[in-house]
Amino acid sequence: MSKIHLSLVFHNHQPVGNFDYIFHDAYEKAYKPLTDCLDRHPTILAAMHFTGPLLDWLMANQPAYLEQVASQVQRGQLEILTGAYYEPILAMLQDADKLGQIQKLSQAVERLFGTKATGMWLAERIWEPHFPKPLQEAGIQYTILDDTHFQAAGFPDEDLFGYFVSEEQGHTVNLVPSHRTLRYLVPWKPVEDVISWLQEQADQRNSPGKPPAWAVMADDGEKFGYWPETYNSMWVEGWMDEFFTALEENAEWLQLIHPGAYVSQFRPRGRAYLPTASYMEMGEWALPSPASWELRDLREQYQLELEVTPAWDQDKRDETERVLKFLRGGFWRNFLVKYPEINHMQKRGLALSQRIHALAPSATRDKALDALWASQCNCAYWHGVFGGVYLFHIRSANYSNIIEAEMLLGDAKTPSIYETDFNADGFQEVLASNGPLQVVIEPAQGGILTELDYRPAKYNLLNIMTRHPEGYHLQIQEAADTHMLMTPGDDRSKFEGEPVRAKEKGLEKHIYEDWHRRGMFVDHFLGEQTTLQNFEASRYPEQGDFVNQQYQVEIESDKFALHLVRDGHVWVRDAHLPVQVSKVIRLAQENIIASYRITNKGDIHLATRFGIELAFGLDGGDNREYCVLEVNGNSYGLGTTGEVGGVTRYRASTKLRKMSLEFSISRSATLWRFPLAPITLSEGGFERVHQGMVSFPWWVLNLAPGETWETEVQLALASLG
């Protein structure tokens, strides 16, 4: 019987800022049971990768587990892979940060497990052609990618049972294909199906003059017990023990090997220069939403065609498989376009990195660098169908680390106000810092605040998400239209086929898409037909051309103020009236003061409504146990929609951050409020996910030609004990 080598690689990760109970549950349901299973099968060789945040938690909470893993390493059963410590997407980092993060994890691996790692886990398998240089400089001999990376470069499937060498500027690294088919077999199919597939590969993939065939299964460790409905099959019904037993029983021809051992013992199959790539789904998600859904439909169409084509029609099956092989989407960097919030966060970190690396070595520099690296944890820098950038607490942790790094550099002690195109959009932004506060103002986007850092709490109050269109929104709408949307209380038996699940009835009616970025000091002019409901839904006619349009800017450094002016227009019925909006934004201790002047520059009367969008996000979100909004003696949850008249002051607070944000308005206003709660997909179905609240004071204006109307809005931040 022909032989084949097999490597099993388990990637264990939890992001910076994740909840402690998630670390604990993943440990109890996946990490610990797998390690115990390896103890029960001491001849089973495997490789593991632990990210830095998970190692930090294990060191603090489960040190005996790390000793158990170390014993498996010392007896030669387990290989440990390194990676970038906080599991960043390498493509978003300077090379100095790539090198530093890899070295940090490599040192931790050697310290904790007594072994020198030669292989690396690449976060989300996001590959770019320039990686060989920084990887080799970090001491990496090999990294694991998907077989689809190689297929995108034209490699036939039969060649992907070995490894390849890639190069950049004379620096080389070995690239190991992980087999998608094997990942989809393990652990979802019966063990005998996995063994049968491996037997087929052993018979077909060994060729004279080539290194022995090598199959690699590399996947998330959480898949083996922590993912929904996997614990029972894995550890109660015993799938993994059965699998390991089958590997032991077939050891004569199915030879387990550490990936590092294969790379050191056998030669490569050739060179490979691969395009930018990740796993197949990431390419789909990175596309703009309409294109993402179109690609998904196209892929499903060809996949269905393959499934229904009979085995005897091999020509048609081959043709369909050829199309599927070359169907691929975008690449990770498009998330910087798709979600301005991701680009903002990434560019903040990039600018900070450049500052830190320009400093002379010191203990403070090292602490700032580590905080920066923690802010680069990848989970908030992309989005697929679950979580990602929509995880408020993960974004919050990233910003907290950015703010901490800046405070270590002394930014809170050195007031500054300056212009720079930090987000690389071709327009100048203004960054202002007075000690307790730091703001980012974007004149080209309506003169709005897109970041407000309250340094005493290490917290960005504008860590919010605009409600973006998502490809999967079509799925929930189609399900509702065809009566295939299942909500709590529905009888499963009434659905023919698999229903789409949603966590509340009527959810499809709350799919809102914002046409501009949410922030503070967004200037709106509204007509009589605009209501709270259609304004919340972002389905109303904007009467002015001030939202997301260019404001002229003048910095008054001596007053620590920013003067923003736009000469625009407001539609009033059939008239297009010239209007000037002037706002002076000043930082004063823990306060932000915005002084507004609205001037009718036309020669006819101006009758309209003017309002100022003041969005914010607080930890605890729509849970009234943690967060509350107080208006005119009444309290409301941040997940509520409503209107209150005669408002001159309102206050939001969070117990989790022990801070409050109070708004004072010089003119009595009508206050609208509504949550920013985009609909995303979770493991339990579609749901609204709280991302912040929009507060919107507005006034009725009646201005004669040349007349000016004024108001002042003050934001006061404070710590609560």
C-alpha positions in Angstrom: 0.0 0.0 0.0 1.3 3.5 -0.9 2.2 5.7 2.0 1.4 9.3 2.9 2.6 11.7 5.6 0.0 13.6 7.6 0.3 16.7 9.7 -2.4 17.9 12.1 -2.1 21.6 13.1 -4.4 23.3 15.7 -4.6 27.1 15.9 -5.8 28.4 19.3 -6.8 32.0 19.6 -8.8 34.5 21.6 -8.6 38.2 20.8 -7.4 41.1 23.0 -10.4 42.4 25.0 -12.5 39.3 24.7 -14.7 38.4 27.7 -13.2 36.2 30.3 -16.0 33.7 30.2 -15.3 33.1 26.5 -11.6 32.3 27.3 -12.8 29.9 30.0 -15.5 28.2 27.9 -13.1 27.7 25.0 -10.5 26.3 27.3 -13.0 23.8 28.9 -14.7 22.7 25.7 -11.8 22.7 23.2 -8.2 23.4 24.3 -8.1 21.2 27.4 -10.1 18.2 26.0 -7.8 18.1 22.9 -4.7 18.2 25.0 -6.1 15.5 27.3 -6.9 13.4 24.2 -3.3 13.7 23.0 -2.2 12.4 26.4 -4.5 9.4 25.8 -2.9 8.8 22.4 0.8 9.4 23.0 1.9 8.2 19.5 -0.3 10.8 17.8 2.0 13.7 16.6 0.5 17.1 16.2 1.4 20.8 16.1 -0.3 23.7 17.9 -0.2 27.4 17.8 -1.3 29.6 20.7 -1.7 33.4 20.2 -0.3 35.8 22.7 -3.6 36.9 24.2 -4.5 33.3 24.9 -1.1 32.5 26.4 -1.5 35.5 28.6 -4.8 34.2 29.9 -3.5 30.7 30.3 -0.4 31.9 32.3 -2.8 33.8 34.6 -5.5 31.2 34.9 -4.3 27.8 33.8 -0.6 27.5 34.4 -0.8 23.7 34.9 -2.2 23.4 31.4 0.8 25.0 29.9 3.0 22.5 31.8 0.9 19.7 30.3 1.5 21.1 26.8 5.2 21.5 27.6 5.5 17.9 28.6 4.0 16.8 25.3 6.6 19.0 23.5 9.4 17.6 25.5 8.5 14.0 24.7 8.4 14.8 21.0 4.6 14.5 20.5 3.8 18.2 19.9 5.4 20.9 17.8 4.7 24.5 18.7 4.3 27.1 16.0 5.1 30.8 16.5 3.3 33.7 14.9 2.8 37.4 15.5 2.1 37.7 19.3 -1.2 39.5 19.2 -2.4 37.8 16.0 -2.3 40.9 13.7 -2.9 40.8 10.0 0.6 41.2 8.8 -0.4 43.2 5.8 -1.4 46.2 7.9 1.9 46.4 9.8 5.2 48.1 9.2 7.9 45.4 8.8 9.4 46.5 12.1 6.1 45.5 13.9 6.0 42.2 11.9 9.4 41.4 13.1 8.9 42.5 16.7 5.6 40.7 17.2 7.0 37.4 15.8 10.1 37.6 17.9 7.9 38.3 21.0 5.9 35.1 20.5 8.9 33.1 19.5 10.6 34.1 22.8 7.4 33.2 24.7 7.3 29.8 23.0 10.9 29.0 24.0 10.4 30.2 27.6 7.1 28.3 28.2 7.7 25.2 26.2 11.4 24.8 25.9 11.5 24.7 22.1 12.5 26.9 19.3 9.7 27.4 16.8 10.6 27.3 13.1 7.1 27.4 11.7 4.6 30.2 11.8 0.8 30.5 11.8 -0.3 33.4 9.6 -3.3 35.3 10.9 -6.4 34.5 8.7 -3.9 33.0 6.2 -3.7 36.5 4.7 -0.7 36.4 2.4 1.0 39.1 0.4 4.0 38.6 -1.9 6.4 40.8 0.1 6.2 38.5 3.2 9.2 36.3 2.6 11.6 39.0 3.6 10.3 40.0 7.0 9.4 36.3 7.8 13.0 35.1 7.1 14.4 38.1 9.1 12.3 36.9 12.0 13.7 33.4 11.8 10.7 31.7 10.1 11.4 28.6 8.0 7.9 27.9 7.0 4.3 29.1 7.2 1.0 27.4 6.4 -1.4 28.7 3.7 -4.5 27.3 2.0 -4.4 25.2 -1.1 -6.6 27.8 -2.7 -3.6 30.3 -2.5 -1.7 28.0 -4.8 -4.6 27.3 -7.0 -4.9 31.0 -7.6 -1.4 30.9 -9.0 -2.3 28.0 -11.3 -0.9 25.1 -9.3 -2.8 21.8 -10.1 -4.2 20.0 -7.1 -1.9 17.0 -7.5 1.1 19.2 -6.9 -0.1 20.4 -3.6 1.1 17.5 -1.5 4.4 19.0 -0.5 5.8 22.4 0.2 7.3 25.2 -1.9 9.8 28.0 -1.6 8.9 31.6 -2.1 11.3 34.6 -2.3 11.4 38.4 -2.0 14.6 40.4 -2.5 16.6 37.2 -2.0 14.9 36.3 1.2 13.2 32.9 1.2 10.5 31.1 3.2 8.8 27.8 2.7 5.1 27.7 2.0 3.0 24.7 3.1 -0.4 24.0 1.5 -3.2 23.0 3.9 -5.9 21.0 2.2 -9.4 22.5 2.2 -11.0 19.1 1.6 -9.4 17.7 4.7 -10.5 20.7 6.7 -14.1 20.0 5.6 -13.8 16.3 6.4 -12.4 16.8 9.9 -14.4 16.6 12.1 -17.7 17.0 10.2 -17.6 13.6 8.4 -17.4 10.0 9.8 -13.8 8.9 10.6 -13.9 6.3 7.9 -14.5 9.0 5.3 -11.4 10.8 6.4 -9.3 7.6 6.3 -10.7 6.7 2.9 -9.8 10.2 1.5 -6.3 9.9 2.8 -6.0 6.4 1.2 -7.0 7.8 -2.1 -4.3 10.6 -1.8 -1.7 8.0 -0.8 -2.5 6.0 -4.0 -2.6 9.0 -6.3 -0.2 11.7 -5.1 3.1 9.9 -4.9 5.2 10.3 -8.0 8.7 9.0 -8.9 11.4 11.6 -8.4 9.2 13.8 -6.1 9.2 14.0 -2.3 6.7 11.7 -0.5 3.1 12.9 -0.5 2.2 15.1 2.5 -1.3 16.0 3.6 -1.9 18.9 6.0 -5.0 19.6 8.1 -4.5 23.1 9.7 -7.6 24.7 11.3 -9.0 26.5 14.4 -8.7 24.7 17.7 -12.1 26.1 18.7 -13.6 24.0 16.0 -13.0 20.9 18.1 -15.5 21.5 20.9 -16.2 25.2 21.2 -18.0 25.8 18.0 -21.8 25.3 18.3 -22.9 21.7 18.5 -19.3 20.3 18.3 -18.6 19.5 22.0 -21.1 16.6 22.0 -19.8 15.0 18.8 -16.1 15.6 19.7 -15.9 14.7 23.4 -19.2 13.0 24.4 -19.6 10.8 21.3 -15.8 10.6 21.0 -15.1 11.6 17.4 -11.5 12.7 18.1 -10.6 9.6 20.1 -12.1 7.5 17.3 -10.0 9.5 14.8 -6.8 9.2 16.7 -7.4 5.5 17.1 -7.9 5.1 13.4 -4.6 7.0 12.8 -2.9 4.6 15.1 -4.4 1.5 13.4 -3.3 2.7 10.0 0.2 3.9 11.0 1.9 1.6 8.6 0.9 3.6 5.6 -0.4 6.8 7.3 2.6 8.4 8.9 2.1 11.3 11.2 4.8 13.9 11.1 5.4 17.4 12.5 5.3 20.0 9.7 8.8 21.3 10.8 10.1 17.7 10.5 8.8 17.2 7.0 10.3 20.6 5.9 13.7 19.7 7.4 13.7 16.1 6.1 12.4 16.4 2.6 13.1 18.8 -0.3 10.5 21.3 -1.7 8.5 20.6 -4.7 9.6 23.8 -6.4 9.3 27.6 -6.2 6.0 29.4 -5.7 5.2 33.1 -6.1 1.7 33.5 -4.9 -0.7 36.5 -5.3 -2.4 38.3 -2.5 -4.8 35.7 -1.0 -6.5 34.3 2.0 -9.0 31.5 2.5 -11.8 31.5 -0.1 -14.4 33.1 2.1 -12.2 36.0 3.1 -11.9 37.0 -0.5 -15.7 37.0 -0.8 -16.2 39.1 2.3 -13.6 41.7 1.3 -15.6 42.7 -1.7 -18.1 45.5 -1.7 -21.4 44.1 -0.5 -23.2 43.9 -3.8 -20.2 42.2 -5.4 -19.7 39.9 -2.4 -23.3 38.7 -2.7 -22.9 38.3 -6.4 -19.8 36.2 -6.0 -21.5 34.0 -3.4 -24.5 33.4 -5.7 -22.2 32.5 -8.5 -20.2 30.1 -6.4 -23.3 28.5 -5.1 -24.7 28.2 -8.6 -21.6 26.3 -9.8 -21.4 24.2 -6.6 -25.0 23.1 -7.1 -24.3 22.3 -10.7 -21.4 20.1 -9.7 -23.6 18.3 -7.1 -26.4 17.5 -9.5 -24.1 16.5 -12.5 -24.0 12.7 -12.6 -20.7 11.0 -12.2 -20.8 9.6 -15.8 -20.8 13.2 -17.2 -17.1 13.8 -16.3 -16.6 16.4 -19.0 -19.2 18.7 -17.5 -18.0 18.0 -13.9 -14.4 18.9 -15.0 -15.7 22.1 -16.7 -17.6 23.2 -13.5 -14.6 22.4 -11.3 -12.4 24.5 -13.5 -14.7 27.5 -13.1 -14.9 27.0 -9.3 -11.1 26.8 -9.0 -10.7 30.3 -10.5 -13.6 32.0 -8.8 -12.0 34.3 -6.3 -12.9 37.6 -4.7 -10.9 40.6 -3.4 -8.2 40.7 -0.7 -7.9 42.0 2.8 -6.9 45.6 2.1 -10.3 46.2 0.6 -11.7 46.2 4.1 -9.9 49.6 4.5 -12.2 50.9 1.8 -15.4 49.0 2.7 -15.3 50.1 6.3 -13.9 53.6 7.0 -13.9 52.6 10.7 -11.3 49.9 10.0 -9.2 52.3 8.0 -9.4 54.9 10.8 -8.3 52.5 13.5 -5.5 50.9 11.3 -4.1 54.3 10.3 -4.1 55.5 13.9 -2.0 52.6 14.8 0.3 53.0 11.8 1.0 56.7 12.6 1.7 55.7 16.2 4.0 52.9 15.1 6.1 55.3 13.1 6.4 57.6 16.1 7.4 54.8 18.5 10.0 53.3 16.2 11.7 56.7 15.8 12.4 56.8 19.5 15.6 55.7 21.2 15.3 52.4 23.1 13.9 52.7 26.6 11.6 50.9 29.0 8.8 53.4 28.3 9.3 52.8 24.5 9.0 49.1 25.0 5.7 49.5 27.0 4.3 51.8 24.4 5.3 49.3 21.7 3.6 46.5 23.4 0.4 48.5 23.8 0.5 49.3 20.1 1.0 45.7 19.2 -2.0 44.7 21.4 -4.1 47.3 19.4 -3.3 45.4 16.2 -5.1 42.2 17.1 -6.8 41.3 13.9 -10.4 40.5 14.9 -11.7 44.1 14.6 -10.0 44.7 11.2 -12.3 42.6 9.0 -15.8 41.2 8.9 -17.3 38.0 7.4 -20.7 36.8 8.6 -20.0 36.8 12.4 -18.6 39.5 14.6 -15.3 41.0 13.4 -15.4 44.8 13.2 -19.0 44.7 14.6 -17.6 43.5 18.0 -17.8 46.7 20.0 -15.8 45.4 22.9 -12.9 44.3 20.7 -12.7 47.6 18.9 -12.9 49.3 22.3 -9.9 47.2 23.5 -7.9 48.2 20.4 -8.5 51.9 21.0 -7.8 51.6 24.7 -4.4 50.2 23.8 -3.7 53.0 21.2 -4.6 55.6 23.8 -2.4 53.9 26.5 0.5 53.9 24.1 0.1 57.6 23.4 -0.1 58.4 27.1 3.1 56.5 27.7 4.7 58.7 25.0 3.6 61.8 27.1 0.8 62.9 24.7 -1.5 63.8 27.6 1.2 66.3 28.9 1.8 68.0 25.6 -1.1 69.9 24.1 -1.1 70.0 20.3 -3.3 70.9 17.3 -2.2 70.2 13.7 -3.3 69.1 10.3 -2.3 65.8 8.7 -3.7 63.3 6.3 -3.4 60.5 8.8 -6.0 58.3 7.2 -4.6 58.5 3.7 -7.8 59.7 1.9 -6.1 62.7 0.2 -7.6 65.2 2.6 -6.2 66.9 5.7 -7.6 66.0 9.0 -7.1 67.9 12.2 -5.8 66.2 15.4 -6.2 68.2 18.6 -5.1 67.1 22.1 -5.3 69.1 25.3 -4.4 66.5 27.9 -7.5 64.7 29.0 -9.1 64.9 25.5 -8.0 64.1 22.0 -10.2 64.5 18.9 -10.0 63.8 15.2 -11.9 66.3 13.0 -12.5 65.7 9.3 -13.2 69.0 7.4 -13.6 67.1 4.1 -16.4 64.9 5.7 -18.6 67.7 6.9 -16.3 69.1 9.6 -17.3 66.2 11.9 -15.6 64.5 14.8 -14.7 60.9 14.0 -12.8 60.2 17.2 -13.1 61.5 20.8 -10.7 60.0 23.2 -11.2 60.5 27.0 -7.8 59.7 28.3 -8.6 59.2 32.0 -10.8 56.2 30.9 -8.6 55.3 27.9 -11.7 55.3 25.9 -12.9 56.5 22.5 -16.5 57.7 22.7 -16.7 57.7 18.8 -15.9 54.0 18.6 -19.2 53.5 16.7 -20.2 51.8 13.5 -22.1 53.4 10.6 -24.8 51.1 9.4 -23.3 49.6 6.3 -25.0 47.5 3.6 -24.0 43.8 4.0 -24.4 41.1 1.4 -26.2 38.9 3.9 -28.9 41.5 4.4 -30.4 40.2 1.1 -30.7 36.8 2.7 -32.9 37.9 5.5 -35.0 40.1 3.2 -35.5 37.2 0.8 -36.3 34.8 3.6 -39.0 37.2 5.0 -40.5 37.7 1.5 -40.7 33.9 1.0 -42.0 33.2 4.6 -38.7 31.3 5.4 -37.7 33.5 8.3 -37.9 31.7 11.6 -38.1 33.7 14.8 -38.5 32.7 18.4 -41.8 31.0 19.0 -42.2 29.7 15.4 -42.9 26.1 14.9 -39.9 24.5 13.0 -42.2 22.0 11.3 -44.1 24.6 9.4 -41.0 25.4 7.2 -40.2 23.3 4.1 -36.5 23.2 4.0 -34.0 25.0 6.1 -35.3 28.4 7.4 -33.3 31.5 8.0 -33.2 32.3 11.7 -33.7 35.7 13.3 -33.7 36.6 17.0 -36.8 38.8 16.8 -39.9 39.2 14.7 -39.9 41.9 12.1 -36.1 42.2 12.1 -36.1 42.7 8.3 -37.9 46.0 8.8 -34.9 47.4 10.6 -32.3 46.9 7.9 -31.1 50.5 7.7 -28.2 51.8 5.6 -26.5 55.1 6.4 -25.5 57.3 3.5 -22.8 59.1 5.5 -20.4 58.4 8.3 -21.8 58.8 11.8 -20.0 61.1 14.2 -20.3 64.3 16.2 -21.2 67.8 14.9 -22.8 66.4 11.7 -24.9 69.3 10.3 -28.4 68.5 9.0 -31.1 70.6 7.4 -34.5 68.9 7.4 -37.8 69.5 5.6 -41.2 69.2 7.1 -41.7 65.7 5.8 -38.8 64.3 7.9 -39.9 62.4 11.0 -38.0 60.7 13.7 -38.8 57.4 12.2 -37.6 58.1 8.6 -34.6 60.0 10.0 -33.6 57.0 12.1 -34.1 54.7 9.1 -31.9 57.1 7.0 -34.7 57.3 4.5 -35.5 61.0 4.4 -34.6 63.9 2.1 -31.6 65.9 3.3 -32.3 69.5 2.5 -28.8 70.8 2.8 -25.4 70.0 1.2 -23.4 70.1 4.4 -23.3 66.5 5.5 -20.1 64.8 4.3 -19.1 67.9 2.3 -15.9 70.0 2.5 -15.6 72.7 5.1 -12.9 75.3 5.0 -10.7 75.1 8.1 -8.7 77.6 10.1 -6.7 76.6 13.2 -6.5 79.2 16.0 -3.6 77.7 17.9 -3.6 80.4 20.6 -7.2 79.7 21.5 -6.8 75.9 20.9 -9.7 76.2 18.5 -10.8 75.1 15.1 -12.9 77.4 12.9 -14.9 75.4 10.2 -16.9 77.2 7.6 -19.0 76.0 4.6 -20.9 78.1 2.1 -23.5 75.7 0.9 -27.2 75.6 0.0 -30.5 74.5 1.5 -33.4 73.3 -0.6 -36.7 74.9 0.6 -39.5 73.7 -1.7 -38.3 74.7 -5.2 -35.7 77.3 -4.0 -32.0 76.5 -3.6 -31.0 79.0 -1.0 -27.4 80.0 -0.1 -26.5 79.3 3.5 -23.3 79.6 5.5 -22.6 77.3 8.4 -19.8 78.3 10.7 -18.7 76.3 13.8 -15.9 76.9 16.1 -14.8 73.9 18.1 -12.7 74.4 21.2 -11.1 72.0 23.7 -11.1 73.2 27.3 -10.0 70.8 29.9 -12.5 67.9 29.8 -15.0 69.9 27.7 -15.6 70.4 24.0 -17.4 73.6 23.1 -19.0 74.1 19.6 -20.2 77.5 18.7 -22.6 77.6 15.7 -23.6 80.4 13.4 -26.1 79.8 10.6 -26.5 82.7 8.2 -29.0 83.1 5.5 -26.9 84.4 2.6 -29.8 84.7 0.2 -32.2 87.4 -0.7 -35.4 85.5 0.4 -36.7 84.2 3.7 -35.3 80.9 5.0 -37.6 78.5 6.8 -36.2 75.2 7.7 -35.1 72.8 10.5 -31.5 72.6 11.5 -30.1 69.8 13.7 -26.7 68.6 15.0 -26.0 64.9 15.0 -24.1 64.0 18.2 -23.4 60.2 18.1 -21.5 58.3 20.8 -20.9 54.8 22.0 -20.5 53.5 25.5 -19.5 50.1 26.9 -22.6 48.4 28.1 -24.6 49.7 25.1 -28.3 49.1 25.3 -28.2 47.3 28.7 -29.8 49.7 31.2 -28.0 48.0 34.1 -24.8 49.5 32.8 -25.7 52.5 30.6 -28.4 55.2 30.9 -29.5 58.4 29.2 -31.0 61.1 31.4 -33.2 63.8 29.8 -35.4 66.3 31.7 -35.7 64.1 34.8 -36.4 60.9 32.9 -34.0 58.0 32.2 -33.9 55.9 29.0 -31.8 53.0 27.7 -29.4 53.7 25.0 -31.2 51.2 22.8 -34.4 53.3 22.8 -35.9 55.6 20.2 -37.8 58.7 21.2 -38.4 62.4 21.2 -38.2 64.9 24.1 -39.1 68.6 23.8 -37.6 71.6 25.6 -34.2 70.1 26.1 -31.2 72.2 27.2 -29.2 69.4 28.9 -28.9 65.6 28.8 -26.4 63.1 30.1 -25.3 59.6 29.3 -23.2 57.4 31.6 -21.7 54.0 31.8 -20.9 52.0 34.9 -18.5 49.8 33.1 -16.1 52.7 32.3 -17.2 54.8 35.3 -17.6 57.9 33.1 -20.3 60.3 31.9 -20.9 62.5 28.9 -23.1 65.6 29.5 -24.5 67.8 26.7 -25.5 71.4 27.4 -27.3 73.4 24.7 -27.6 77.2 24.9 -31.0 77.2 23.0 -33.8 74.9 24.0 -34.2 72.1 21.4 -36.3 69.1 20.5 -34.1 66.1 21.1 -34.4 62.9 18.9 -32.6 59.8 19.9 -32.1 56.4 18.3 -29.7 53.5 18.5 -27.1 52.6 15.9 -27.9 48.8 15.8 -26.9 47.3 12.5 -28.2 43.8 11.7 -25.5 41.2 11.6 -25.4 37.4 11.7 -24.5 35.5 14.8 -24.4 31.8 15.6 -28.0 31.9 16.7 -29.3 33.8 13.7 -29.7 37.4 12.6 -29.8 40.0 15.3 -29.4 43.7 16.0 -26.0 44.6 17.5 -25.8 47.8 19.5 -23.0 50.1 18.2 -23.9 53.4 19.7 -26.6 56.1 19.9 -27.4 59.1 17.9 -28.6 62.1 19.8 -30.0 64.9 17.6 -31.1 68.3 19.0 -32.9 70.3 16.4 -34.5 73.7 16.0 -36.9 75.5 13.7 -35.1 78.3 11.8 -36.8 81.4 10.3 -34.2 83.7 9.0 -34.6 86.8 7.0 -32.0 87.6 4.3 -28.7 88.2 6.0 -29.9 87.1 9.4 -27.7 84.9 11.6 -28.9 82.3 14.1 -26.5 81.1 16.9 -26.3 78.3 19.4 -23.6 76.6 21.5 -23.3 73.0 22.4 -20.9 71.9 25.2 -19.8 68.4 25.9 -18.5 67.7 29.4 -16.8 64.4 30.2 -16.3 63.3 33.7 -15.1 60.2 35.7 -17.5 58.6 38.1 -15.5 57.7 41.1 
